[in-house]
């Protein structure tokens, strides 16, 4: 079965901006798509555009041609373009899509920046410890053994651990890779992926970041859909489609079903137990004032600012903790080496 491919966010931004320029110009959509195709290096996009041009040449509208490319364009994009085309605001709809994806990319880059440094620091810590255990300690062990005498308990313990790791290093490495591979394969299965996706909301620190990013995407995309004239329940189903997280997707679809059953919107959102309180409170206010799209946009901005602050604070907390851990480990190894040297010097003195 061929893996489904969808347009990346970066490509969607460029495509939407270029298509908006075409719509605002005197160039026909058919010709404009050809110009976009010529400037693109993406072979997949070139094929998609050719299919769209053929559909438009046969009398389809842009949204109808876009809708035929089921695997490439998200449903949320198709719906907004269809409404933009019907209302005569196609250029505005395209720019709105591009703006939305740009904000999502900005949020994703902040998360990556906050997570990357601690991961690199942790990896360096592991490398330093293994270099000390596998290379440095054996050298000192040989020197210390040549002097004879008894080693202090700390030195004896650390040297024993070093010898054990060296002896079984390949087994440890294979075991670690096998366990990691088994965990990845287990959670990649669709029936198990839902378990992992739910766990992401429950884990300390990770759970808050997952909930916040989910809430920001939910609020921003739903605001865009409601502004385009799509009903809340239908909009929520379209928003659910953009999430790879099955737990979030199922929860949002459940809320849409509850709204279909005439449950109050704010009650359906609150019952999800998925989003931060700020989104629930603002949703409640929005339903009473009738400005849901504006309130959702404000909620997205507020939650995004809070997320940025928490990510910055998380980085500043994790960095010294990791440094303290590596300092402690390296310090213990150094003490284990220095103690017998001090004993030897005292004996010589």
C-alpha positions in Angstrom: 0.0 0.0 0.0 1.5 3.4 -1.0 2.1 5.8 1.8 -0.1 8.9 1.6 1.8 12.1 1.1 0.4 15.5 2.0 1.7 19.0 1.2 4.2 20.2 3.8 3.4 23.4 5.7 6.3 25.3 4.0 5.1 24.2 0.5 1.5 25.1 1.4 2.6 28.7 2.5 4.4 29.2 -0.8 1.7 27.7 -2.9 -1.1 29.7 -1.2 0.8 33.0 -1.4 1.6 32.4 -5.1 -1.9 31.4 -5.9 -3.2 34.5 -4.1 -1.0 36.7 -6.3 -2.5 34.9 -9.4 -6.0 35.5 -8.2 -5.3 39.2 -7.6 -3.7 39.6 -11.1 -5.3 39.5 -14.5 -3.8 36.0 -15.2 -6.3 33.1 -15.4 -6.1 30.4 -12.8 -5.1 27.8 -15.4 -2.2 30.0 -16.7 -1.2 31.0 -13.1 -1.0 27.4 -12.0 1.4 26.8 -14.9 3.6 29.7 -13.8 3.6 28.2 -10.2 4.5 24.8 -11.6 7.5 26.2 -13.6 8.9 27.9 -10.5 8.5 24.8 -8.3 11.3 22.2 -7.8 8.8 19.8 -6.3 8.1 17.1 -8.8 5.0 15.8 -6.9 3.5 19.3 -6.9 4.2 19.7 -10.6 2.1 16.5 -11.2 -0.7 17.7 -8.9 -0.8 21.1 -10.7 -0.9 19.4 -14.1 -3.9 17.3 -12.9 -5.6 20.5 -11.6 -5.0 22.3 -14.9 -6.6 19.4 -16.8 -9.6 19.5 -14.4 -10.0 23.3 -14.8 -9.7 22.9 -18.6 -12.6 20.5 -18.5 -14.8 23.1 -16.7 -14.1 22.5 -13.0 -13.6 25.3 -10.6 -10.3 25.7 -8.6 -11.9 24.2 -5.5 -13.3 21.3 -7.5 -9.9 20.6 -9.1 -8.3 20.9 -5.7 -10.8 18.5 -4.1 -9.9 15.8 -6.6 -6.4 15.6 -5.1 -7.6 13.7 -2.1 -4.2 12.8 -0.6 -2.3 16.0 -1.2 -4.3 18.9 0.3 -5.9 18.8 3.8 -9.7 18.9 4.0 -9.5 22.1 5.9 -7.8 23.9 3.0 -10.3 22.5 0.5 -13.2 23.7 2.6 -11.9 27.2 3.1 -11.0 27.6 -0.6 -14.4 26.4 -1.7 -16.1 29.0 0.6 -13.6 31.7 -0.5 -14.4 30.9 -4.1 -18.2 30.9 -3.6 -18.0 34.3 -1.7 -15.6 35.9 -4.1 -12.9 36.2 -1.4 -10.6 33.6 -2.8 -7.4 35.7 -2.5 -8.3 36.5 1.1 -8.9 32.8 1.9 -5.5 31.9 0.4 -3.7 34.5 2.4 -5.6 33.4 5.5 -4.4 29.8 5.0 -0.8 31.0 4.5 -0.9 33.2 7.6 -2.3 30.3 9.6 0.4 27.8 8.5 3.1 30.5 9.1 2.0 30.8 12.7 1.9 27.0 13.2 5.5 26.8 11.8 6.6 29.5 14.2 5.1 27.6 17.2 6.8 24.4 16.0 10.1 26.1 15.6 9.9 27.4 19.2 9.2 23.9 20.5 12.1 22.5 18.5 14.5 25.2 19.7 13.5 24.6 23.3 13.9 20.8 23.0 17.0 20.5 20.8 19.5 22.1 23.2 18.7 19.8 26.2 18.7 16.7 23.9 22.2 17.7 22.5 23.4 18.4 26.1 22.1 15.0 27.3 23.7 13.2 24.3 27.0 14.9 25.0 26.7 13.9 28.7 26.2 10.2 27.7 29.2 10.4 25.3 31.5 11.9 27.9 30.5 9.3 30.5 31.1 6.4 28.1 34.4 7.8 27.0 35.5 8.0 30.6 34.3 4.5 31.4 35.5 2.8 28.2 38.8 4.6 27.6 40.0 6.7 30.6 39.2 4.4 33.5 40.9 1.3 32.1 44.1 3.3 31.6 44.1 4.5 35.2 43.1 1.0 36.4 46.2 -0.4 34.9 48.4 2.3 36.5 46.8 1.8 39.9 47.1 -2.0 39.8 50.8 -1.7 39.0 51.3 0.1 42.3 49.6 -2.7 44.2 47.7 -2.1 47.4 44.0 -2.0 48.1 41.7 0.4 46.3 39.2 2.5 48.3 35.6 1.1 48.1 34.4 3.9 45.8 37.3 3.3 43.4 36.7 -0.5 43.5 33.0 -0.1 42.8 33.4 2.3 39.8 36.2 0.3 38.3 34.0 -2.8 38.6 31.1 -1.0 36.9 33.5 0.1 34.2 34.8 -3.4 33.6 31.3 -4.8 33.5 30.2 -2.2 30.9 33.3 -2.9 28.8 32.7 -6.6 28.9 29.0 -6.5 28.0 29.0 -3.2 26.0 27.9 -4.9 22.7 25.1 -6.8 24.5 24.0 -3.6 26.2 24.0 -1.7 22.9 22.1 -4.4 21.0 19.6 -4.7 23.9 19.0 -1.0 24.0 18.5 -0.8 20.2 16.2 -3.8 20.3 14.0 -2.4 23.1 13.9 1.0 21.5 12.9 -0.6 18.1 10.3 -2.8 19.7 8.7 0.3 21.5 8.7 2.3 18.3 7.1 -0.6 16.3 4.6 -1.2 19.0 3.3 2.4 19.2 3.4 2.7 15.4 0.6 0.2 15.1 -2.7 2.1 14.8 -4.4 0.2 17.7 -1.4 1.1 20.0 -0.8 4.6 18.6 -3.9 5.8 20.4 -2.4 4.7 23.7 0.8 6.6 23.0 -1.1 9.7 21.8 -3.1 9.7 25.0 0.0 9.2 27.1 1.5 12.3 25.5 -1.2 14.4 27.3 -0.6 12.7 30.6 3.2 12.8 31.0 4.7 15.5 33.2 6.0 18.6 31.3 5.4 16.8 27.9 1.7 16.7 28.6 1.4 20.4 29.2 3.3 21.2 26.0 1.2 18.7 24.0 -2.0 20.1 25.4 -1.0 23.7 24.8 0.2 23.1 21.2 -3.0 21.2 20.4 -5.1 24.0 21.9 -3.3 26.6 19.9 -3.8 24.7 16.6 -7.4 23.9 17.4 -8.3 27.5 18.3 -6.5 29.1 15.3 -7.8 26.7 12.7 -11.4 26.7 14.1 -11.3 30.6 14.1 -10.2 30.5 10.5 -13.1 28.2 9.5 -15.8 30.0 11.5 -14.6 33.3 9.9 -15.0 31.7 6.5 -18.6 30.8 7.4 -18.4 27.2 8.4 -20.5 26.0 11.4 -18.7 25.1 14.6 -19.5 21.4 14.6 -18.5 21.0 10.9 -15.5 23.1 11.6 -14.4 21.0 14.5 -14.6 17.9 12.4 -12.4 19.5 9.8 -9.9 20.7 12.5 -9.8 17.1 13.9 -8.5 15.9 10.5 -5.3 18.0 10.8 -4.2 16.2 13.9 -1.9 13.1 13.7 -2.6 12.6 17.4 -5.5 10.0 17.4 -6.5 10.8 21.0 -7.0 14.5 20.2 -8.7 13.7 16.9 -11.2 11.3 18.6 -11.9 13.8 21.5 -12.6 16.7 19.1 -14.9 14.5 16.9 -16.7 13.5 20.1 -17.3 17.2 21.0 -18.6 17.8 17.5 -21.1 14.9 18.0 -22.2 16.4 21.3 -22.9 19.8 19.6 -24.9 17.9 16.9 -27.0 16.6 19.8 -27.7 20.2 20.9 -25.2 20.2 23.8 -23.9 23.8 24.6 -20.7 24.5 22.8 -18.7 25.5 25.9 -20.0 22.3 27.7 -18.8 20.1 24.8 -15.4 21.7 24.8 -15.0 21.5 28.6 -16.0 17.8 28.7 -13.0 17.0 26.5 -10.6 17.5 29.4 -8.1 18.3 26.6 -7.5 22.0 26.6 -6.1 24.6 29.0 -8.7 26.5 31.1 -8.1 29.7 29.3 -9.5 28.3 26.0 -12.6 26.9 27.8 -13.3 30.2 29.6 -12.8 32.3 26.5 -15.0 29.8 24.5 -17.7 30.3 27.1 -17.6 34.1 26.8 -17.5 33.9 23.0 -20.6 31.8 22.7 -22.5 34.4 24.7 -21.2 37.4 22.8 -21.4 35.8 19.3 -17.8 36.6 18.3 -16.4 33.1 18.5 -13.8 33.6 15.7 -12.3 36.7 17.3 -12.2 35.2 20.7 -10.6 32.0 19.4 -7.9 34.1 17.7 -7.2 35.9 21.0 -7.2 32.6 22.9 -4.6 31.2 20.4 -2.4 34.3 20.9 -2.7 34.1 24.7 -1.9 30.4 24.8 1.0 30.8 22.4 2.5 33.5 24.5 2.1 31.3 27.6 3.6 28.3 25.8 6.7 30.4 24.7 7.2 31.6 28.3 7.0 28.0 29.6 9.3 26.7 27.0 11.9 29.3 27.8 11.6 28.6 31.5 11.8 24.9 30.8 15.1 25.3 28.9 16.6 27.4 31.7 15.6 24.8 34.3 16.7 21.7 32.4 20.1 23.1 31.4 21.5 23.5 35.0 20.0 20.1 36.0 21.8 18.3 33.2 25.0 20.1 34.0 24.7 19.2 37.6 24.1 15.5 36.7 27.1 15.3 34.4 29.3 17.2 36.9 28.3 14.7 39.6 29.1 11.7 37.5 32.4 13.1 36.2 33.2 14.2 39.8 32.6 10.8 41.2 34.8 9.2 38.6 37.6 11.7 39.2 37.3 11.2 43.0 37.5 7.4 42.4 40.8 7.9 40.5 42.3 10.6 42.8 41.6 8.7 46.1 44.1 5.8 45.5 46.6 8.3 44.1 46.5 10.2 47.3 46.9 7.0 49.3 49.9 6.1 47.2 51.5 9.5 47.7 50.9 9.3 51.4 52.5 5.9 51.5 55.5 7.2 49.6 55.7 10.2 51.9 
